[in-house]
Structure formats: structure tokens, C-alpha cells
Amino acid sequence: CTASDADAALFPLNEPVLITNVQSAIAKAGKKGTLAASLQAIADQSKPVTVVVRVEDGTGDDEEAALAQTVSNIIGGTDENGKYTGIKALLTAQAVTGVKPRILGVPGLDTKEVAVALASAAIKLRAFAYLSAWGCKTISEAMEYRKNFSQRELMVIWPDFLAWDTVKNTTATAYATARALGLRAYIDQTVGWHKTLSNVGVQGVTGISASVFWDLQASGTDADLLNEAGVTTLVRKDGFRFWGNRTCSDDPLYLFENYTRTAQVLADTMAEAHMWAVDKPITATLIRDIVDGI
């Protein structure tokens, strides 16, 4: 996230920061950039433990140049002291904060280039990332954009929500990806990792930023086309909801969000349950204990 006016003590640049109370942290997140809006979107859905990495806003002669520099800052790298920056700083989150981030996003700044970097981090962390169909204005553009990815750890969402902006005092675009992060955490806490994001009420939103035709009993709707193309969309029915379960996987075994997250959780469960056995001398008893523990 970006926020040039955030409290630098609480949100140092390129440093994974552990937030245990998202709503309280908003007070020091500033009013510029994407940080405060993203935290509020998460807080509207749930109260998760959150890891935040703030990066510097780009500068340039025009908006395009400034965005390009911001994208570079978000993608990050390794500085002269060997410290990871940008998205790559998430890889050190467990070492720095004791928490490994498992639900990833870059709300409002997830260009295609950022999305590719986020996918790489998600794979390494065995996490799941939510992306917007960046820059897409139409359904066909969103469907085409989805073809840029093949990772099971990604879900593309289009369009965005609308919500009241308390800084501008007007209704404005509200990043759907930020709501997805909070809602995913809420579902994990209340139902479990095996439940997908789809068809669960979203809090704190007042509308949808683009027209999407959807009907519960009809086929061939806009929502159907997007879902078939692997894009999760937004619908209004008893409130506002995400509609769609598909990842960007090129392997049909992990076509749906719950398939991927189930595989991740099972792998982690087996590995962590047997960490005690790592580096122990190999004996018949040890092998038997490991097999019995699976």
C-alpha cells in the first residue's frame, strides 16, 4: 500500500508490520494513497491479524510516470543492505513479525506487472491472492485480461464496488480486492478455509462500479460469461456479493478457490505436524511415527 502521510513509526517503508487491531491502525494510516482505504475495507468485514507493507509513492513529470515508479516500488527487490523491499518484503514477514501472510492483495495498485510479482510471492508463501482486472472497462476486456495468468494462487475480480469516501465526502470507487481480503479472513474465522468467497454478503459498500447483468435462474448472463472465463464478479442480491469461485489455474484439479486452499492447508498441516522429526536420526521407530502421523 501507499500513504505518504502515514505515521512512519508505525508504518515504516518496506517493512512488514503486524497489525492486531485494523480499525485502530487506520488512525495512523494517513489519508493519502491506498493504505487507509484498504484497512477500512478489511475492518468492515472482520478483525484479522494483518501484515502491511507500505511503499513510497512514485514521483514523475506526470501521472503515468509517477504510477510507473510506484509500480517499481511495489514490486520491490533487494536493497544495498540485502533487505527485501516491496512485495518481496512479505517473504520475510514471518521472520520479522512471527506471522506468515496467507491472504494477499495490493488494492488499487495491482497492475498486471504488480500482479505477476504478487503471484510469485503467493506461490512461495503458499498464500492466495486477489487481483483486480486492472484497467478493464468492459466485460470482454476483463475476460481477456484473465488470460494473462495461470497460477492456482490467484483470483481475478471485476468490477469494483462503490462506497462512501469520508475524505472526499462523496461516493467513490471502492477496491473489490480490499473487500475480498477482509471477507476471506471473515469466512476463514467463521466457516473455514473450505468455503469460497462467493455468495457471502459484503459489508460497507453501496453499489457496483460497472453494469453486470445477473439472474439466479438465467444462463448466458454477464456474470455467467465472466465466471466461465475465470473472473469473479459482483452482484446485488440481498446486499452485495462476490459471485464466482474460479482461480487462474491452468490445472483443472485446482480450478476452484476451495480446491487450492484445501491443498495448501493440508500441505501445511502435514509439514508442521512433523517438524519435530526434521534432522532427527533415521530409525525404524522414527519412520513409523512419521507414517502414523500422516
N, C-alpha and C positions, 0 to 999 in steps of 0.2 A: 504493500500500500504506500501511498504518498501522503504527506502532510507537512508542509514546510513550517507551519506554526505549531506543531505538536510539541509537547514537553520533551526536550531532548534527554532529560534524565530518565524518564520512564520509557521513552521510545527512541533509543539511540539508533543511528543509521546502521543498517546492515547487521543488526544483532538480533538473534531470536529472543523474543521477550515473552515470558509466561504471564498470561492474564487469567486470574482466577475469578474476577468479577467484571464481566464485559461492560455492563451498564455503568459502573463506577469509572472504568478506564476511559470512557468517552469524554469525561470532563477534561482530560489532559491530551486528547487526541487532536485538538485544534479544530478549525472549521474549514480549512482549505484541503484540497486533494481528496483522496478516496477513503482515508482511514476511518474518520468518524462515521461516515455514512455506512461503511461496511460493518463496523462494530455494532451500530444501531440495528442494522438488518439482522445480524446474528442474535443480538439481545432480544429482539422482538419474537424470536422463535423459541429460544431456550437459554439455559445458563451453562454453557460448556466451558471447560478449561481450554483456553485458546492460546496458540503461539502466533505472534505477529512479527513480521519483519518489515520495517519501514525503510524505504529507499529515498534518495534525493530526487527532487523534481528536476527534470531536464531543462536546459536553457537553450535558446537559439534565436535567430532573427525573426522567426515566425512560428506559428503553432505546430506546423509539420516538423520543423527542426527540433523544437522542444520535445515533442512526442517521441521522436526518434531517439533522442538522448535518454528520455525516461525509460523507453523500452530497453535500451542497453543497460541502464542501471538496474532494472527489474530482473533481466536475465542474469546479470552478475557474472562473477568469475572468482579469481583468487588475487588478492592484492599483494603488494611487495612484502608483506609480513606473513604471507601464507594463510591469511584469513579469508574464508569464503564470504562472498557478498551476494546480494540479491536473492533470487530463488535458491541458489546453492547454499545459502546460509541455513535453509531448512534442514539440510543434511546433518548439520551439527546441533540441531535443536535438542536432541536427547542428551548429548554431552553437556550442553550449556544449561538447559532447564530441567532435565530429567524426564521430559515428555517428548514422545515421538508424534509429530502431527500426522494424522491419518485421513483427514478431510481437507483437501487443498483447493485454493482458488485465488485469483487475482482480480477481484471485482472492478469493473470499469476500465481496466488497462490490459486485458488479456487479448492482445493482438495475436495474429497467427504465429508470429515469432516467439512471443511470450508463451503461447500455448504449447509449442514444441518443447520449450525448456521445462515447462511445468510437467509435461508428460514424462520427461526423463526423470525428474525428481520423484514423481509419483511411483514410477516403477522401482526406483531404488529404495523408497521408503515403504513399499507395499501399501500405498495410500490410494485414495480415489479423488479425482479432480473434476471440478465442474467448470465448463468453459461457455462463454457466450459465442454466438455466431457473429464474430466481430465485423462490424461494418455492413452487415447484411440488412437490406431494406425490404426484401420480398421473400416469399416462401421459397421460390426457386433458387434464390441466392443462398438461403440458409441450407437448402438441400445440397447444393453444390459445395458449399463450404465444408460440410461434414466429411466430404471425400478426402480432405487433407490429412485425416488421422486414421490410424489402425490399432491404437492401443486400447486394451480392455480396461485400463485405469481411467479412461476419460468418458465424460458425457457432455454432449453439446446441447445447449439450451437456447431457444429462440421463441419469441422476442423477449423484452424486458417487462417488468411491472411499472406501474405508476404509483407514486406515494407523495405525501406532503413533505416538502423540503422546508425545514424550520429555519434554515439560514436565508434562503431566498424568499420565504413566505409565499410559496406557490406550489402547485402540483408539478412534479418533475419526474424524469425517468429514474427508476429505482432498480439497481442491478439485480437481475434474477439470480445470478450466481451467488451473490451475498446471501440472499434468502435461502438458496439451496444449501449453503454451508450450515446455517443455523438449523434448518429443518432436518437435515441429515443427522445432526447431533441430537436433536429432539427425538427423532424416530429411534435412534440407537439407544437412547436412555429409556424410552417408554415402551418400545415394542421389541426392537432388536435389529441386528445388522442384516437379518434375512428379509426385512421389509424394505421395499423400494421407496423412492422419493414420490412416486406417482400417487395421485388421488388422495392427498392429505392437505387439509386447509393451511393456507399460508397467512401469517399474521402481518399486520402493518401496511397493507397495500390497498390501493383504491381503484386500480384499473390495470389494463394491459396496453403496452405501447404500440401495438400493431393489430390489425384485424386478423383474427384467426377463426374460421368457421369450424364449429364443433357441435356434434349432436350425439348423444349417448347411444342412440339406436341406428343411426345412419352410417353408411360406409362411403368412402370416397370423399370425405370431408378434408379440409385443410389440415386438421390435426392428424387424420389418418395418413395423409401423404407425408407429413413431417415425421411421424413415428416410423413409418415404413422405411424412410430414408435414414433412420437412426438419430433423429433430432427430437429431443424432448421439448414440448411446447407448453403453453399456458392456457388454461380455460377458466371460464367463470361458471360455477355451479355451486350454489350454497356457499358463496365466497369465492376465493380464487385458489387455483390448484396447479401444480405441475401435472402434466399428462404425458406419460411415456416412461419406459423402463430401460431403453437400449443404450448400450455403451458404444464405443467406436471400434470394438474388437473385430479383427479380421478372422477370428476363430469362432465358429458358431457355438462352441462349448461355453464361451464367456460373453454371449450376445447381450445378456441382461445384467443390470446392476447387481442384483442379488446373487447371481452366479459368481461374479468376480469377487464380491466382498466375502462370500462364503469361503471361496478358495483361499483368500488372504487370511481370514480368521483361523481357518483350520491349520494352515501352514504355521502361523504364529503360535497357535496353541500347542502344537506338537513340538515345535522348536523350543519354546520357553519351558515347557514341562520337562524337557530333557537337558536343559542347560547344565544341571548338576553333573551330568555324565561326561561332559566335554573335558578332554585331557586326562581322564582317569585311565589307569592301566587296563588294557583289554583282557577281560576274563570271561569265562563262561557265565558266571553269575551276572556280570555287568550286561552282557548281551541279552540274557534272559530278562533282566529287569527293564531294559530299553524296549524290547519287543512287547512285554506285558503292559508297558505304559502307554503304548500307542492306542 
